[in-house]
Amino acid sequence: MSCSSWYNCTMKKLNSKQISYLRALGHALNPVVMIGNNGLSDTVLREIDVSLNAHELIKIKVQSDERELRIQMLQEICEKLSAVAVQHIGKQLVIYRRADKPQITLP
């Protein structure tokens, strides 16, 4: 899947009401994964995958100051892990992937 923006990636899988609901839930979350100066390595992707399996909705903090790089990372995470971008605000990314046994009931 190739998306021109993180917003387009999001909208292909969830409607606006669901995104708003997940944003509200994500607001209170603390980052569970931090992406440092080494970027998006296989180890970081595995950690994100483990966190998504455990929580469904997670917040990631990216150290990079470059907005375009953060957008690329968000797209790559979503593509490789079959996740949905919920929000990208500043250096914070919020992503969602439905678990086999869902914990979050979407509207």
Biotite code that builds the C-alpha atoms (Angstrom):
import biotite.structure as struc

atoms = struc.array([
    struc.Atom([0.000, 0.000, 0.000], chain_id="A", res_id=1, res_name="MET", atom_name="CA", element="C"),
    struc.Atom([1.370, 3.355, -0.963], chain_id="A", res_id=2, res_name="SER", atom_name="CA", element="C"),
    struc.Atom([-0.145, 6.490, 0.521], chain_id="A", res_id=3, res_name="CYS", atom_name="CA", element="C"),
    struc.Atom([0.515, 10.099, -0.359], chain_id="A", res_id=4, res_name="SER", atom_name="CA", element="C"),
    struc.Atom([0.063, 11.195, 3.240], chain_id="A", res_id=5, res_name="SER", atom_name="CA", element="C"),
    struc.Atom([-0.449, 9.615, 6.654], chain_id="A", res_id=6, res_name="TRP", atom_name="CA", element="C"),
    struc.Atom([-4.020, 10.951, 6.590], chain_id="A", res_id=7, res_name="TYR", atom_name="CA", element="C"),
    struc.Atom([-4.811, 8.990, 3.416], chain_id="A", res_id=8, res_name="ASN", atom_name="CA", element="C"),
    struc.Atom([-3.392, 5.809, 4.995], chain_id="A", res_id=9, res_name="CYS", atom_name="CA", element="C"),
    struc.Atom([-5.664, 6.342, 7.974], chain_id="A", res_id=10, res_name="THR", atom_name="CA", element="C"),
    struc.Atom([-8.823, 6.986, 6.053], chain_id="A", res_id=11, res_name="MET", atom_name="CA", element="C"),
    struc.Atom([-8.576, 3.765, 4.056], chain_id="A", res_id=12, res_name="LYS", atom_name="CA", element="C"),
    struc.Atom([-9.312, 1.646, 7.118], chain_id="A", res_id=13, res_name="LYS", atom_name="CA", element="C"),
    struc.Atom([-11.264, 3.678, 9.679], chain_id="A", res_id=14, res_name="LEU", atom_name="CA", element="C"),
    struc.Atom([-14.000, 6.278, 9.476], chain_id="A", res_id=15, res_name="ASN", atom_name="CA", element="C"),
    struc.Atom([-13.743, 9.738, 11.068], chain_id="A", res_id=16, res_name="SER", atom_name="CA", element="C"),
    struc.Atom([-15.811, 8.771, 14.120], chain_id="A", res_id=17, res_name="LYS", atom_name="CA", element="C"),
    struc.Atom([-13.498, 5.834, 14.846], chain_id="A", res_id=18, res_name="GLN", atom_name="CA", element="C"),
    struc.Atom([-10.392, 7.994, 14.384], chain_id="A", res_id=19, res_name="ILE", atom_name="CA", element="C"),
    struc.Atom([-11.786, 10.632, 16.766], chain_id="A", res_id=20, res_name="SER", atom_name="CA", element="C"),
    struc.Atom([-12.523, 7.937, 19.335], chain_id="A", res_id=21, res_name="TYR", atom_name="CA", element="C"),
    struc.Atom([-9.000, 6.501, 19.076], chain_id="A", res_id=22, res_name="LEU", atom_name="CA", element="C"),
    struc.Atom([-7.439, 9.988, 19.269], chain_id="A", res_id=23, res_name="ARG", atom_name="CA", element="C"),
    struc.Atom([-9.328, 10.600, 22.505], chain_id="A", res_id=24, res_name="ALA", atom_name="CA", element="C"),
    struc.Atom([-8.079, 7.294, 23.935], chain_id="A", res_id=25, res_name="LEU", atom_name="CA", element="C"),
    struc.Atom([-4.542, 7.980, 22.721], chain_id="A", res_id=26, res_name="GLY", atom_name="CA", element="C"),
    struc.Atom([-4.399, 11.386, 24.376], chain_id="A", res_id=27, res_name="HIS", atom_name="CA", element="C"),
    struc.Atom([-3.834, 9.889, 27.829], chain_id="A", res_id=28, res_name="ALA", atom_name="CA", element="C"),
    struc.Atom([-1.236, 7.343, 26.685], chain_id="A", res_id=29, res_name="LEU", atom_name="CA", element="C"),
    struc.Atom([2.456, 7.590, 27.426], chain_id="A", res_id=30, res_name="ASN", atom_name="CA", element="C"),
    struc.Atom([4.905, 6.629, 24.661], chain_id="A", res_id=31, res_name="PRO", atom_name="CA", element="C"),
    struc.Atom([5.763, 2.921, 24.846], chain_id="A", res_id=32, res_name="VAL", atom_name="CA", element="C"),
    struc.Atom([8.390, 3.015, 22.086], chain_id="A", res_id=33, res_name="VAL", atom_name="CA", element="C"),
    struc.Atom([10.982, 5.675, 21.322], chain_id="A", res_id=34, res_name="MET", atom_name="CA", element="C"),
    struc.Atom([12.642, 5.957, 17.938], chain_id="A", res_id=35, res_name="ILE", atom_name="CA", element="C"),
    struc.Atom([16.090, 7.444, 18.415], chain_id="A", res_id=36, res_name="GLY", atom_name="CA", element="C"),
    struc.Atom([18.746, 8.778, 16.088], chain_id="A", res_id=37, res_name="ASN", atom_name="CA", element="C"),
    struc.Atom([19.313, 5.336, 14.532], chain_id="A", res_id=38, res_name="ASN", atom_name="CA", element="C"),
    struc.Atom([15.867, 5.513, 12.974], chain_id="A", res_id=39, res_name="GLY", atom_name="CA", element="C"),
    struc.Atom([13.413, 2.734, 12.321], chain_id="A", res_id=40, res_name="LEU", atom_name="CA", element="C"),
    struc.Atom([15.460, -0.445, 12.732], chain_id="A", res_id=41, res_name="SER", atom_name="CA", element="C"),
    struc.Atom([14.187, -4.034, 12.685], chain_id="A", res_id=42, res_name="ASP", atom_name="CA", element="C"),
    struc.Atom([14.533, -4.105, 16.471], chain_id="A", res_id=43, res_name="THR", atom_name="CA", element="C"),
    struc.Atom([12.326, -1.025, 16.848], chain_id="A", res_id=44, res_name="VAL", atom_name="CA", element="C"),
    struc.Atom([9.750, -2.493, 14.449], chain_id="A", res_id=45, res_name="LEU", atom_name="CA", element="C"),
    struc.Atom([9.667, -5.715, 16.501], chain_id="A", res_id=46, res_name="ARG", atom_name="CA", element="C"),
    struc.Atom([9.134, -3.708, 19.687], chain_id="A", res_id=47, res_name="GLU", atom_name="CA", element="C"),
    struc.Atom([6.282, -1.760, 18.058], chain_id="A", res_id=48, res_name="ILE", atom_name="CA", element="C"),
    struc.Atom([4.752, -5.057, 16.890], chain_id="A", res_id=49, res_name="ASP", atom_name="CA", element="C"),
    struc.Atom([4.939, -6.518, 20.411], chain_id="A", res_id=50, res_name="VAL", atom_name="CA", element="C"),
    struc.Atom([3.386, -3.364, 21.877], chain_id="A", res_id=51, res_name="SER", atom_name="CA", element="C"),
    struc.Atom([0.558, -3.397, 19.323], chain_id="A", res_id=52, res_name="LEU", atom_name="CA", element="C"),
    struc.Atom([-0.172, -7.037, 20.130], chain_id="A", res_id=53, res_name="ASN", atom_name="CA", element="C"),
    struc.Atom([-0.383, -6.173, 23.814], chain_id="A", res_id=54, res_name="ALA", atom_name="CA", element="C"),
    struc.Atom([-2.244, -2.856, 23.661], chain_id="A", res_id=55, res_name="HIS", atom_name="CA", element="C"),
    struc.Atom([-3.789, -2.312, 20.172], chain_id="A", res_id=56, res_name="GLU", atom_name="CA", element="C"),
    struc.Atom([-3.379, 1.465, 20.511], chain_id="A", res_id=57, res_name="LEU", atom_name="CA", element="C"),
    struc.Atom([0.086, 2.852, 21.234], chain_id="A", res_id=58, res_name="ILE", atom_name="CA", element="C"),
    struc.Atom([1.961, 6.122, 21.267], chain_id="A", res_id=59, res_name="LYS", atom_name="CA", element="C"),
    struc.Atom([5.467, 6.368, 19.810], chain_id="A", res_id=60, res_name="ILE", atom_name="CA", element="C"),
    struc.Atom([7.933, 9.190, 20.346], chain_id="A", res_id=61, res_name="LYS", atom_name="CA", element="C"),
    struc.Atom([10.330, 10.068, 17.521], chain_id="A", res_id=62, res_name="VAL", atom_name="CA", element="C"),
    struc.Atom([13.523, 11.984, 18.322], chain_id="A", res_id=63, res_name="GLN", atom_name="CA", element="C"),
    struc.Atom([13.952, 13.389, 14.797], chain_id="A", res_id=64, res_name="SER", atom_name="CA", element="C"),
    struc.Atom([13.265, 17.076, 14.219], chain_id="A", res_id=65, res_name="ASP", atom_name="CA", element="C"),
    struc.Atom([12.495, 16.484, 10.522], chain_id="A", res_id=66, res_name="GLU", atom_name="CA", element="C"),
    struc.Atom([8.742, 16.333, 9.917], chain_id="A", res_id=67, res_name="ARG", atom_name="CA", element="C"),
    struc.Atom([9.058, 14.565, 6.550], chain_id="A", res_id=68, res_name="GLU", atom_name="CA", element="C"),
    struc.Atom([11.195, 11.844, 8.137], chain_id="A", res_id=69, res_name="LEU", atom_name="CA", element="C"),
    struc.Atom([8.580, 11.306, 10.861], chain_id="A", res_id=70, res_name="ARG", atom_name="CA", element="C"),
    struc.Atom([5.847, 11.014, 8.214], chain_id="A", res_id=71, res_name="ILE", atom_name="CA", element="C"),
    struc.Atom([7.945, 8.450, 6.314], chain_id="A", res_id=72, res_name="GLN", atom_name="CA", element="C"),
    struc.Atom([8.476, 6.470, 9.531], chain_id="A", res_id=73, res_name="MET", atom_name="CA", element="C"),
    struc.Atom([4.748, 6.518, 10.266], chain_id="A", res_id=74, res_name="LEU", atom_name="CA", element="C"),
    struc.Atom([3.934, 5.264, 6.770], chain_id="A", res_id=75, res_name="GLN", atom_name="CA", element="C"),
    struc.Atom([6.584, 2.540, 6.975], chain_id="A", res_id=76, res_name="GLU", atom_name="CA", element="C"),
    struc.Atom([5.339, 1.356, 10.381], chain_id="A", res_id=77, res_name="ILE", atom_name="CA", element="C"),
    struc.Atom([1.752, 1.197, 9.119], chain_id="A", res_id=78, res_name="CYS", atom_name="CA", element="C"),
    struc.Atom([2.690, -0.641, 5.928], chain_id="A", res_id=79, res_name="GLU", atom_name="CA", element="C"),
    struc.Atom([5.026, -3.184, 7.513], chain_id="A", res_id=80, res_name="LYS", atom_name="CA", element="C"),
    struc.Atom([2.865, -3.922, 10.563], chain_id="A", res_id=81, res_name="LEU", atom_name="CA", element="C"),
    struc.Atom([-0.604, -3.576, 8.993], chain_id="A", res_id=82, res_name="SER", atom_name="CA", element="C"),
    struc.Atom([-1.409, -0.795, 11.436], chain_id="A", res_id=83, res_name="ALA", atom_name="CA", element="C"),
    struc.Atom([-3.455, 2.378, 11.060], chain_id="A", res_id=84, res_name="VAL", atom_name="CA", element="C"),
    struc.Atom([-2.131, 5.868, 11.683], chain_id="A", res_id=85, res_name="ALA", atom_name="CA", element="C"),
    struc.Atom([-4.401, 7.572, 14.192], chain_id="A", res_id=86, res_name="VAL", atom_name="CA", element="C"),
    struc.Atom([-2.484, 10.785, 14.845], chain_id="A", res_id=87, res_name="GLN", atom_name="CA", element="C"),
    struc.Atom([0.806, 12.517, 14.134], chain_id="A", res_id=88, res_name="HIS", atom_name="CA", element="C"),
    struc.Atom([1.291, 15.567, 16.285], chain_id="A", res_id=89, res_name="ILE", atom_name="CA", element="C"),
    struc.Atom([4.750, 16.968, 16.802], chain_id="A", res_id=90, res_name="GLY", atom_name="CA", element="C"),
    struc.Atom([7.111, 14.137, 17.638], chain_id="A", res_id=91, res_name="LYS", atom_name="CA", element="C"),
    struc.Atom([4.297, 11.851, 18.810], chain_id="A", res_id=92, res_name="GLN", atom_name="CA", element="C"),
    struc.Atom([2.772, 9.131, 16.642], chain_id="A", res_id=93, res_name="LEU", atom_name="CA", element="C"),
    struc.Atom([-0.352, 7.225, 17.659], chain_id="A", res_id=94, res_name="VAL", atom_name="CA", element="C"),
    struc.Atom([-1.069, 3.974, 15.835], chain_id="A", res_id=95, res_name="ILE", atom_name="CA", element="C"),
    struc.Atom([-3.707, 1.284, 16.088], chain_id="A", res_id=96, res_name="TYR", atom_name="CA", element="C"),
    struc.Atom([-3.940, -2.327, 15.040], chain_id="A", res_id=97, res_name="ARG", atom_name="CA", element="C"),
    struc.Atom([-6.864, -4.539, 15.975], chain_id="A", res_id=98, res_name="ARG", atom_name="CA", element="C"),
    struc.Atom([-5.796, -7.541, 18.038], chain_id="A", res_id=99, res_name="ALA", atom_name="CA", element="C"),
    struc.Atom([-6.989, -11.125, 17.621], chain_id="A", res_id=100, res_name="ASP", atom_name="CA", element="C"),
    struc.Atom([-8.931, -10.615, 20.857], chain_id="A", res_id=101, res_name="LYS", atom_name="CA", element="C"),
    struc.Atom([-9.896, -6.910, 20.641], chain_id="A", res_id=102, res_name="PRO", atom_name="CA", element="C"),
    struc.Atom([-9.625, -4.820, 23.803], chain_id="A", res_id=103, res_name="GLN", atom_name="CA", element="C"),
    struc.Atom([-10.962, -1.635, 22.196], chain_id="A", res_id=104, res_name="ILE", atom_name="CA", element="C"),
    struc.Atom([-14.517, -1.542, 20.849], chain_id="A", res_id=105, res_name="THR", atom_name="CA", element="C"),
    struc.Atom([-14.725, 0.942, 18.007], chain_id="A", res_id=106, res_name="LEU", atom_name="CA", element="C"),
    struc.Atom([-17.922, 2.964, 17.491], chain_id="A", res_id=107, res_name="PRO", atom_name="CA", element="C"),
])
